[in-house]
Amino acid sequence: MPTPYSGWATHETWLVHSWIANDTLTWEKYKKLAQEGEANKDAPPLARVSMLAFMLSVDFYANARELPIPDMFIDMLHVSLSRVDWREVAEALTKASA
């Protein structure tokens, strides 16, 4: 069972959001994705947040796979990423980009 951390669903969720929010290039990249999603008024709000959450998770998993570290550590990283509440991160980004 995930344990809430600092107001977030899990420690991993807080960590991912903190990393995004504190890295200017990453923040701008994902804020732009959130704004583009919000501009798509044809899709309902829940669908826009879900799409952003999906894009975030795919991007983080893909980047983890490219790291020059042994597969065991990649697997451990994937376990941590699986504990991230991507929808919560996407909702926070959407609110911040409004």
C-alpha distances in whole Angstrom, upper triangle without the diagonal:
4,6,10,13,16,16,14,11,10,12,13,14,16,18,19,20,22,23,25,26,28,30,33,33,29,29,33,31,28,30,33,31,29,33,34,31,32,36,35,36,36,32,30,28,25,26,27,24,22,25,25,21,22,25,23,20,23,25,23,22,26,26,24,26,29,29,31,29,28,26,23,23,22,20,18,18,17,14,14,15,13,10,13,13,17,18,17,19,22,22,22,25,27,27,28,31,32
4,7,9,13,13,10,7,6,9,10,10,12,14,15,17,18,20,21,22,24,26,29,30,26,26,29,28,25,27,30,28,26,30,31,28,29,33,33,34,34,31,29,26,23,25,25,22,20,23,22,18,20,22,20,18,21,23,20,20,24,24,22,24,27,26,29,27,27,25,23,21,21,19,17,16,16,13,11,13,11,8,10,10,14,15,14,16,19,19,19,22,24,24,25,28,29
4,6,10,10,9,7,6,7,10,11,11,13,15,16,17,19,21,22,23,25,28,30,26,26,29,29,26,27,30,29,27,30,32,30,30,34,34,35,36,32,30,27,25,26,27,23,22,25,24,20,22,24,22,20,23,24,21,22,26,26,23,26,29,28,30,28,28,27,24,23,23,21,18,18,18,15,13,15,14,10,11,12,15,16,14,16,19,19,19,22,24,24,25,27,29
4,7,7,6,5,5,7,10,9,9,12,14,14,15,18,19,19,21,23,26,28,24,23,27,27,24,24,28,26,24,28,30,28,28,31,32,32,34,30,28,25,23,25,25,21,21,24,22,19,21,23,20,19,23,24,21,22,26,25,24,27,29,28,31,29,30,29,27,24,24,23,20,19,19,17,14,15,15,11,11,11,14,15,12,14,17,17,16,19,21,20,21,24,26
4,6,5,6,5,5,9,8,7,9,12,12,12,15,17,17,18,21,24,25,22,21,25,25,22,23,27,26,24,27,29,28,28,31,32,33,35,31,29,26,24,26,26,22,22,24,22,19,22,23,20,20,23,23,20,22,25,24,23,26,28,27,30,28,29,28,26,23,24,23,20,19,19,17,14,15,16,12,12,12,15,16,13,13,17,17,15,18,21,20,20,23,25
4,6,9,8,8,11,10,7,10,13,12,11,14,16,15,16,20,22,24,22,20,24,25,22,22,26,25,23,26,29,27,27,31,32,33,35,31,29,26,24,27,26,22,23,25,23,20,23,24,21,21,25,24,22,24,27,26,25,28,30,28,31,30,31,31,29,26,26,26,23,21,22,20,17,18,19,15,14,14,16,17,13,14,17,16,14,17,20,18,18,22,23
4,7,8,9,12,10,8,12,14,12,12,16,17,16,17,21,23,25,22,20,23,24,21,21,25,24,21,24,27,25,25,28,29,30,32,29,26,23,21,24,23,19,21,23,21,19,22,23,20,20,24,24,22,24,27,26,26,29,31,30,33,32,33,32,30,28,27,27,24,22,23,21,18,18,19,15,14,12,15,15,11,12,15,14,12,15,17,16,16,20,21
4,6,7,9,6,6,9,11,9,11,14,14,14,16,19,21,23,20,18,22,22,19,19,23,22,19,22,25,23,23,26,27,28,30,26,24,21,19,21,21,17,18,20,18,15,18,20,17,17,21,21,18,20,24,23,22,26,27,27,30,29,30,29,27,25,24,24,21,19,19,18,15,15,15,12,10,9,11,11,8,9,12,12,10,14,16,15,16,19,20
4,7,8,6,8,11,12,11,13,16,16,17,19,21,24,25,21,20,23,23,20,21,24,22,20,23,25,23,23,27,27,28,29,26,24,21,18,20,20,16,16,19,18,14,17,19,16,16,19,20,18,19,23,23,22,25,27,26,30,28,29,27,26,24,23,22,20,18,17,16,13,13,13,9,8,7,10,10,8,10,13,12,12,15,17,17,18,21,22
4,5,5,6,9,10,11,12,14,16,17,18,20,23,24,21,20,24,23,20,22,25,23,22,25,27,25,26,29,29,31,32,28,27,24,21,23,22,19,18,21,19,15,18,19,16,15,19,19,17,18,21,21,19,22,25,24,27,25,26,24,23,20,20,19,16,15,15,13,10,11,11,7,7,7,11,12,10,11,14,15,14,17,19,19,20,22,24
4,5,5,6,9,10,10,12,14,15,16,18,21,23,20,19,23,23,20,22,25,24,22,26,28,26,27,31,31,32,34,31,29,26,24,25,24,21,21,22,20,17,19,20,17,16,19,19,16,17,21,20,18,21,23,22,25,23,24,23,21,19,19,18,15,14,15,13,9,11,12,8,8,10,12,15,12,12,16,17,15,17,20,20,20,23,25
4,5,5,6,9,10,10,12,14,15,17,20,20,17,17,21,20,18,20,23,21,20,24,26,24,25,29,29,31,32,29,28,25,22,23,22,19,18,20,18,15,16,17,14,12,16,16,12,14,17,16,14,18,20,19,22,20,21,20,19,16,15,15,13,10,11,10,6,7,9,6,5,8,10,13,11,11,14,16,15,16,19,20,20,22,24
4,5,5,6,8,10,11,12,14,16,18,19,16,15,19,18,15,17,20,18,17,21,22,21,22,25,26,27,29,25,24,21,19,20,19,16,15,17,15,12,14,15,12,11,15,15,12,14,17,17,16,19,21,20,24,23,24,23,22,19,18,18,16,13,13,13,9,8,10,7,4,6,7,10,8,7,11,12,11,13,15,16,16,18,21
4,6,5,6,8,10,10,12,14,17,19,15,15,18,18,16,17,20,19,18,21,23,22,23,26,27,29,30,27,26,23,21,22,21,17,18,20,17,14,17,18,14,14,18,17,15,17,20,19,18,21,23,22,25,24,26,25,24,21,20,20,18,15,16,15,12,11,13,11,8,9,10,12,9,8,12,13,11,13,16,16,15,18,20
4,5,5,6,9,10,10,12,16,17,14,14,17,17,15,17,20,20,19,22,24,23,24,27,28,30,32,29,28,25,23,24,23,19,20,21,18,15,18,18,14,14,17,16,13,15,18,16,15,19,20,18,21,20,22,22,21,18,17,18,15,13,14,14,10,10,13,11,9,11,12,14,12,10,14,15,13,14,17,18,17,19,22
4,5,5,6,9,10,11,14,14,11,11,15,14,12,14,17,16,16,19,21,20,21,24,25,27,29,26,25,22,21,21,20,16,17,17,14,12,14,14,10,10,13,12,9,12,15,13,13,16,18,17,20,20,22,21,21,17,16,17,15,12,13,14,10,9,12,10,8,9,9,12,11,8,11,13,11,12,15,16,15,17,20
4,5,5,6,9,10,12,14,10,9,13,13,11,12,15,15,14,17,19,18,19,22,23,25,27,24,24,20,19,20,18,15,16,17,13,12,15,14,11,12,15,14,12,15,17,16,16,20,21,20,23,23,25,25,24,21,20,21,19,16,16,17,14,12,14,13,9,10,9,11,9,6,9,11,8,8,12,13,12,14,17
4,5,5,6,9,11,13,11,10,14,15,13,14,17,17,16,19,22,21,22,25,26,28,30,28,27,24,23,24,22,18,20,20,17,16,18,18,14,15,18,16,14,17,19,17,17,21,22,20,23,23,26,25,25,22,21,22,20,17,18,19,15,14,17,15,12,13,13,15,12,10,13,14,11,11,15,15,13,15,18
4,6,5,6,10,11,8,9,12,13,12,13,16,16,16,19,21,21,22,25,27,29,31,28,28,25,24,24,22,19,20,20,17,16,18,16,13,14,16,14,12,15,17,14,14,18,18,17,20,20,23,23,23,19,18,20,18,15,16,18,14,13,16,15,13,14,14,16,14,11,14,16,13,12,16,17,15,16,20
4,6,6,8,9,6,5,9,9,8,10,13,13,13,15,17,18,19,21,23,25,27,25,25,22,21,22,19,17,18,17,14,13,16,14,10,13,15,12,11,15,16,14,15,18,18,18,21,22,25,24,25,21,20,22,20,17,17,19,16,14,17,16,13,14,12,14,13,9,11,13,11,9,13,14,12,13,17
4,6,7,10,8,5,9,11,9,10,13,14,13,15,18,18,19,21,23,25,28,26,26,22,22,23,20,17,19,19,16,15,18,17,13,16,18,16,15,18,20,18,19,22,22,21,25,25,28,28,28,25,23,25,23,20,21,22,19,17,20,19,15,16,14,16,14,10,12,13,10,9,12,13,10,12,15
4,6,9,8,7,10,12,12,12,16,17,17,18,21,22,22,25,27,29,32,29,29,26,26,26,24,21,23,23,19,19,21,19,16,18,20,17,16,20,21,18,19,22,22,21,23,24,27,28,28,24,23,25,23,20,22,23,19,18,21,20,17,18,17,19,17,14,16,17,14,13,16,16,13,15,18
4,6,5,6,9,10,11,12,14,15,16,18,20,21,22,24,26,29,31,29,29,26,26,26,23,21,23,22,18,18,20,18,15,17,19,16,14,18,18,15,17,20,19,18,21,22,25,26,27,23,22,24,23,19,21,23,20,18,22,21,18,20,18,20,18,15,16,18,15,13,17,18,15,15,19
4,6,5,6,9,10,10,12,14,15,16,18,20,21,22,25,27,30,28,29,26,26,26,23,21,23,22,19,19,21,19,16,19,20,17,16,20,20,17,19,23,21,21,23,25,28,29,30,26,25,27,26,23,24,26,23,21,24,24,21,22,20,21,20,16,17,19,16,13,16,17,14,14,17
4,5,5,6,9,10,11,13,14,15,17,19,20,21,23,26,29,27,28,25,26,25,22,21,22,21,17,18,20,17,15,17,18,14,15,18,18,15,18,20,19,19,21,23,27,27,29,25,23,26,26,22,23,25,23,20,24,24,21,22,19,21,21,17,17,19,17,14,17,18,15,14,18
4,5,5,6,8,10,11,12,14,15,17,18,20,22,25,27,25,26,23,23,23,20,18,19,18,14,15,16,13,11,14,15,11,11,15,15,13,15,18,17,17,20,22,25,25,26,23,21,23,23,19,20,22,19,17,20,20,17,18,16,17,17,13,14,16,14,11,14,16,14,13,17
4,5,5,6,8,10,10,12,14,15,16,18,20,23,25,24,24,21,21,21,18,16,18,17,14,15,17,14,12,15,16,14,14,17,18,16,18,21,20,20,24,25,28,28,29,25,24,26,25,21,22,23,21,18,21,21,17,18,15,16,16,12,12,14,12,9,12,13,10,10,14
4,6,5,6,9,10,10,12,14,15,16,19,21,24,23,24,21,22,22,18,17,19,18,14,16,18,15,13,17,18,15,15,19,19,17,20,23,22,22,25,27,30,30,31,28,26,28,28,24,24,26,24,21,24,24,20,20,18,18,18,14,14,16,14,10,12,14,11,10,13
4,6,5,7,9,10,11,13,15,16,17,20,23,21,22,20,21,20,16,16,17,15,12,14,15,12,11,14,14,11,13,16,16,14,17,20,19,20,23,25,28,28,29,26,24,26,26,22,22,24,22,19,22,22,19,19,16,17,17,14,13,15,14,11,13,15,13,11,15
4,5,5,6,9,10,10,12,14,16,19,21,19,19,17,17,17,13,12,14,12,9,10,12,9,8,12,13,10,12,15,15,14,17,19,19,20,24,25,28,27,28,25,23,25,24,21,20,22,20,17,19,20,16,16,13,13,14,10,9,12,11,7,9,12,11,9,13
4,5,5,6,9,10,11,12,15,17,20,18,19,16,17,17,13,12,15,14,10,12,15,12,11,15,16,14,15,19,19,18,21,23,23,24,27,29,32,31,32,29,27,28,28,24,24,25,23,20,22,22,18,17,14,14,14,11,10,11,10,6,7,10,8,6,9
4,5,5,6,9,10,10,13,16,18,17,18,16,18,17,13,13,16,14,11,14,15,12,12,16,16,14,16,20,19,19,22,24,23,25,28,30,33,32,33,31,28,29,29,26,25,27,25,22,24,24,21,20,17,17,17,14,12,14,13,9,10,12,11,8,11
4,5,5,6,9,10,11,14,16,15,16,14,15,14,10,10,12,10,7,10,12,9,9,13,13,12,14,17,17,17,20,22,22,23,27,29,31,30,31,29,26,27,27,24,23,25,23,20,21,22,19,18,14,14,15,13,10,12,13,9,9,12,12,9,12
4,5,5,6,9,10,13,15,13,14,11,13,12,8,8,11,9,7,10,12,10,10,14,15,14,16,19,19,19,22,24,24,26,29,31,33,32,33,30,27,28,28,25,24,25,23,20,21,21,18,16,13,12,13,11,8,9,10,6,5,9,9,7,9
4,5,5,6,9,11,14,13,14,12,14,14,10,11,14,12,10,13,15,13,14,17,18,17,19,22,22,22,25,27,27,29,32,34,36,35,36,34,31,32,32,28,27,29,27,24,25,25,22,20,17,15,16,14,11,12,12,9,7,10,10,6,7
4,5,5,7,10,12,12,14,12,14,13,9,11,13,11,10,13,14,12,14,17,17,16,19,22,21,22,25,26,26,28,32,34,36,35,36,34,31,32,32,29,27,29,28,24,25,26,23,21,17,16,18,16,13,14,15,12,10,13,13,10,11
4,5,5,8,10,9,10,9,11,9,6,8,10,8,7,11,12,11,12,16,16,16,18,21,21,22,24,26,27,28,32,33,35,34,35,33,30,31,31,28,26,28,26,23,23,24,21,19,15,14,15,14,10,11,13,11,9,12,13,10,11
4,5,7,10,9,9,8,10,10,7,8,12,11,10,13,15,14,15,18,19,19,21,24,24,25,27,29,30,31,35,36,38,37,38,36,33,33,33,30,29,30,28,25,25,26,22,20,17,15,16,15,11,11,13,11,8,10,12,9,8
4,6,9,9,11,10,13,12,9,12,15,13,12,16,17,16,18,21,21,21,23,26,26,26,29,31,31,33,37,38,40,39,40,38,35,36,36,33,31,33,31,28,28,29,25,23,20,18,19,18,15,15,16,14,11,13,14,11,10
4,5,6,9,9,12,10,8,11,13,11,12,15,16,15,17,20,20,21,23,25,25,26,29,30,31,33,37,38,40,38,40,38,35,35,36,33,31,32,31,28,28,28,25,23,20,18,20,19,15,15,18,16,13,15,17,14,13
4,5,7,8,11,10,9,12,14,13,14,17,18,18,20,23,23,24,26,28,28,30,32,34,34,36,40,41,43,41,42,41,37,38,38,35,33,34,33,30,30,30,27,24,21,19,21,21,17,16,19,17,14,16,18,15,14
4,7,9,12,10,10,13,14,13,15,18,18,18,21,23,23,24,27,28,29,30,33,34,35,37,41,42,43,41,43,41,38,38,39,36,33,35,34,30,30,31,28,25,22,20,22,22,18,18,21,20,16,19,21,19,17
4,6,8,6,6,10,11,10,12,15,15,16,18,20,20,22,24,25,26,28,30,31,32,35,38,39,41,38,39,38,35,35,35,32,30,31,30,27,26,27,24,22,19,16,19,19,15,15,18,17,14,17,19,17,17
4,6,5,6,9,10,11,13,14,15,17,19,20,21,23,25,26,27,29,31,32,34,36,39,40,41,39,40,38,35,35,35,32,30,31,30,27,26,26,23,20,18,15,17,18,15,14,17,17,14,15,19,17,16
4,5,5,6,9,10,11,12,14,15,17,19,20,21,23,24,26,27,29,31,32,34,38,38,40,37,38,36,33,33,33,30,28,29,27,24,24,24,21,17,15,12,14,15,12,10,13,13,10,12,15,14,13
4,5,5,6,9,10,10,12,14,15,16,18,20,21,22,24,26,27,29,31,32,36,36,37,35,35,34,31,30,30,28,26,26,25,22,21,21,18,15,13,10,12,13,11,9,13,14,11,13,16,16,15
4,5,5,6,9,10,10,12,14,15,16,18,20,21,22,24,26,27,29,31,34,35,36,34,34,33,30,29,30,27,25,26,25,22,21,21,19,16,13,11,14,15,11,11,15,15,12,15,18,17,17
4,5,5,6,9,10,11,12,14,15,17,19,20,21,23,24,26,27,29,33,34,35,33,34,32,29,29,30,27,25,26,25,21,21,21,18,16,13,10,13,13,9,10,13,12,9,12,15,13,13
4,5,5,6,9,10,11,12,14,15,17,18,20,21,23,24,26,28,31,32,33,31,32,30,27,27,27,24,22,23,21,18,18,18,15,12,9,7,9,9,6,6,10,9,7,10,13,12,13
4,5,5,6,9,10,11,12,14,15,17,18,20,21,23,25,26,30,30,32,29,30,28,25,25,25,22,20,21,20,17,16,16,14,11,8,6,10,10,8,9,12,12,11,14,16,16,17
4,5,5,6,9,10,11,12,14,15,16,18,20,21,23,25,29,29,31,28,29,28,25,25,25,22,20,22,21,17,17,18,15,13,10,9,12,12,9,11,14,12,11,15,17,15,17
4,5,5,6,9,10,10,12,14,15,16,18,20,21,23,27,28,29,27,28,26,23,24,24,21,19,21,19,16,16,17,14,12,8,8,10,9,6,9,11,9,9,12,13,12,14
4,6,5,6,9,10,11,12,14,15,17,19,20,22,26,26,27,25,26,24,21,21,21,18,16,17,16,12,13,13,10,9,5,5,8,7,5,8,10,10,10,13,15,15,16
4,5,5,6,9,10,11,12,14,15,17,19,21,24,25,26,23,24,23,20,20,20,18,15,17,16,13,12,14,12,11,7,8,11,11,9,12,14,13,14,17,18,18,19
4,6,5,6,9,10,10,12,14,15,17,19,23,24,25,23,25,23,19,20,21,18,16,18,17,13,14,16,13,13,9,10,13,11,9,13,14,12,13,17,17,16,19
4,6,5,6,9,10,11,12,14,16,17,21,22,23,22,23,20,17,18,19,15,14,16,14,11,12,13,10,11,7,9,11,9,8,11,12,11,12,15,15,15,18
4,5,5,6,8,10,11,12,15,16,20,20,21,19,20,18,15,15,16,13,10,12,12,8,9,11,9,9,7,9,12,10,10,13,15,14,15,18,19,19,21
4,6,5,6,9,10,11,13,15,18,19,20,18,20,18,15,15,17,14,11,14,14,10,11,14,12,13,10,13,15,13,13,16,18,16,18,21,21,20,23
4,6,5,6,9,10,11,13,17,18,20,18,20,18,14,16,17,14,12,15,15,11,13,15,13,14,11,14,16,13,13,17,17,15,17,20,20,19,22
4,5,5,6,9,10,11,15,15,17,16,17,15,12,13,14,10,9,12,11,8,10,13,11,13,10,14,15,12,13,17,17,15,18,21,20,20,23
4,5,5,6,9,10,14,14,15,13,15,13,9,10,12,9,7,10,10,7,9,12,11,14,12,15,17,15,16,19,20,18,21,24,23,23,26
4,5,5,7,9,13,14,15,14,16,14,11,12,14,11,10,14,14,11,13,16,15,17,15,18,20,17,18,21,22,20,22,25,25,24,27
4,5,5,7,10,12,14,13,16,13,10,13,14,11,11,14,14,11,14,17,15,18,16,19,20,17,18,22,21,19,22,25,24,23,27
4,5,6,9,9,11,10,12,10,7,9,10,7,8,11,11,9,12,15,14,17,16,19,20,18,19,23,22,21,24,26,25,25,29
4,6,8,9,10,9,11,10,7,9,11,9,9,13,13,12,14,17,17,20,18,22,23,21,22,25,25,24,26,29,28,28,32
4,6,9,11,10,13,12,9,12,14,12,12,16,16,15,17,20,19,22,20,24,25,22,23,27,27,25,27,30,29,28,32
4,6,9,9,12,10,8,11,13,10,12,15,15,14,17,19,19,22,21,25,25,23,24,27,27,25,28,31,29,29,33
4,7,9,12,10,9,13,14,13,15,18,18,17,20,22,22,26,25,28,29,26,28,31,30,29,32,34,33,33,36
4,7,8,7,7,10,11,11,13,15,16,16,19,21,21,25,24,28,29,26,28,31,30,29,32,35,33,34,37
4,5,6,7,9,10,11,13,15,16,17,19,21,22,26,25,29,30,28,30,33,32,32,35,37,36,36,40
4,5,5,6,9,10,10,12,14,15,16,19,20,24,23,27,28,26,28,31,31,31,33,36,35,36,39
4,5,5,6,9,10,11,13,14,15,17,19,23,23,27,28,26,28,31,31,31,34,36,35,36,39
4,5,5,6,9,10,11,12,14,16,17,21,21,25,25,24,26,29,28,28,31,33,32,33,37
4,5,5,6,9,10,10,12,15,16,19,19,23,23,22,23,27,27,26,29,31,30,31,34
4,5,5,6,9,10,10,13,15,18,18,22,23,22,24,27,27,27,29,32,31,32,35
4,5,5,7,9,10,11,13,17,18,21,22,21,23,26,26,26,29,31,30,31,34
4,5,5,6,9,10,11,15,15,19,19,18,20,23,23,22,25,27,27,28,31
4,5,5,6,9,10,13,13,17,18,17,19,22,22,22,24,27,27,27,30
4,5,5,7,9,13,14,17,18,17,20,22,22,23,25,27,27,29,31
4,5,5,7,11,12,16,16,15,17,20,20,20,23,25,25,26,29
4,5,5,9,9,13,13,12,14,17,17,18,20,22,22,23,26
4,6,8,9,12,13,13,15,18,18,19,21,23,24,25,27
4,6,9,12,12,12,15,16,17,18,20,22,22,24,27
4,6,9,9,8,11,13,13,14,17,18,19,20,23
4,5,5,7,9,10,11,13,14,16,17,19,21
4,5,5,6,9,10,11,12,14,15,16,18
4,5,5,6,9,10,10,12,14,15,16
4,5,5,6,9,10,11,12,14,16
4,5,5,6,9,10,11,12,14
4,5,5,6,9,10,10,12
4,5,5,6,9,10,11
4,5,5,6,9,10
4,5,5,6,9
4,5,5,6
4,6,5
4,6
4
